Amino acid sequence: MKTEITKEEFEEFERVRQSGRTNMYDVDTVIALSHGLTREKCIQIMKGYSELKKKYMEAREWKYMIQ
């Protein structure tokens, strides 16, 4: 059963990804570097990354373009 990935969870995953400190397929390290992500959430984000990026990141980019 899939659980909803929140914007905050996606942004935490993205923070770790952008830090460049680990290979994102090393889920144990991603978990250790994140603030509260679980193995299940990491894998779910990885599987749905493109859709989650559209859902959460593009809306933020538009916000800054409008201001």
C-alpha positions, -999 to 999 in steps of 0.1 A, spaced: 0 0 0 14 34 -10 14 62 14 13 98 4 47 115 1 44 150 15 61 181 1 84 182 31 95 146 26 102 151 -11 122 183 -2 142 164 24 150 137 -2 159 165 -27 181 182 -1 201 150 4 203 145 -34 215 180 -41 242 177 -14 260 152 -35 272 133 -4 259 99 -15 248 78 -43 210 80 -40 207 42 -46 225 38 -13 192 40 6 208 33 40 230 64 36 201 85 23 182 76 54 211 84 77 216 118 60 179 127 60 159 140 88 132 113 92 129 96 59 122 58 61 133 31 37 98 28 23 95 66 18 129 68 0 121 39 -23 86 54 -30 102 88 -38 128 71 -61 101 52 -80 78 83 -84 105 109 -86 94 125 -119 58 129 -108 67 142 -74 91 167 -89 63 180 -111 39 181 -82 62 199 -57 91 216 -74 75 232 -105 49 249 -84 76 264 -62 95 276 -93 64 293 -107 59 311 -74 93 327 -77 88 336 -114 56 355 -105 71 376 -78 
